[in-house]
């Protein structure tokens, strides 16, 4: 819901929200007075064997105009049948696995779950058909199970994964005086990515991390071969764009990324008609790196 909901004491958080549960006849009613708003999103979930239904009531819509003060009878919501996927994720070589995400995608929509302490997960509300299930976990090689069959009203069991440790490239981010750069964004990729396609789009692996207080970083990669590494710290240092090299093999531990300090520039933008300052956003482009900076003037 939009800003009209935020100031109401019945709702908490940056976006107002409330929920209710249907009765034995499938009927629902919110037991609090809902403030009017130019936009309200109503979502109906009944996992794991039905698809989610959503309706958006917004200003300017002829089909779903905004809700009005008083009684709003929204009619029937028909939930499409769905199935579920259940399994377990194991991490080789560790008793304390990192945060892991399991997800399934279809037609631009996705469902995801974060396994519990024992690695168990369940994805509900998945449409019938054959789907790919993917698992991503920092420090481990991502895995995919293709053609998992999902049937309406049924849970596909034992869609399990065993993840191997990924290999890493590590090093430090420093400035021109060899002082550590803290909080720099560091990312990289394979010099010649393997051709992996999904739904007509090439999928590439590009991990991202931030440099620590001593400037150190560690990036984990799924693919063997030579890799490039880039780094940046916006507004303080010139970015290092590494796609053109140098390249590093997995296992490299002494990579040093040097970020030159940025040279601040001050400008005044005046109206040609009367010479008065113009309060617009200014964009500068670096010819060497292609980076862009924005600032108000």
C-alpha positions, 0 to 999 in steps of 0.5 A: 500500500502507498503512503496513506497507509504508512502513517496509520497506527494500525500498520508498521514498516515502510509499507503498510500491510495487513493479513487475514485467513479465509473461513471454512467457506473460503470467505475472508474479511479484514477485521481492521478498518483499512485506510483509503489509498490510491493503490492497494495490492491484494495477494491470496496465498494457499500453499503448497497446492495452489498458485498465488493470486494477485489483484491491484487496485490503483488510481487510473485503472478502469478494471480495478479502480481504487478501493473506496471508504465503506464496504468493498465486496471483491467477489471471488478469487479462483486459485489455479492448481499447483504442486510443490518441490521438496528436498535437501541441500548438503554442503561438502566439507563444512558443518556450518553451511552458509546462507543458501537459496533454492529457487525455481523459475517459469515464465518470468516468475520465480519461487524461492526458499532458504533451507533450514539448519539441516538443509531442508527446503520446500517450494510450493505454488509451482505450476504443473510441468517440468521445471529446473531447480537451482541452488546458490550458496556463497563459497560453493559451486551452484547446482541445477536439477533439470526437468523436475516434474511437478504435478497438481496437488502433489509434492515432488520429493527428494529433489536433493543437492550436494554442493562442492566447495568453489575455488576462489581468487583473493587479494587486496584493494589498495589506493595509490599509497598502498593503503587499504580501501574499505568497502570497495565493490569487487566483482569478476567473471571468466575470461571466456564464459562457457555458453550457458543459456536459459529461456533464450538468455545467456547465463553468466557467473559474476560473483560480487563482494566488498573489501574488508577493513584491511582491504582484503577480498575473496571471490568464489567462482563456478567455472575453471579457467582464467578470470578478470576482476574489477573494483570500484568505490563510487565518488572516492576512487576511479574504478578499475575495469578488469574485463581486458585483463590481467587475468587470474587462475582460480586459487590465486591469493595475492591479487592487488587491485589499485584504485586511483583517487578521484579528482573532484571537480566543481562546476556552475551551470547557468541559464543562458537567458538570465545568468541564474544558476540552474538546479539540474543533475550533472553527469560526467563520463570518463573517457578511459573507463566509461564510468559515469558520475552524477551530482546535483548542481 
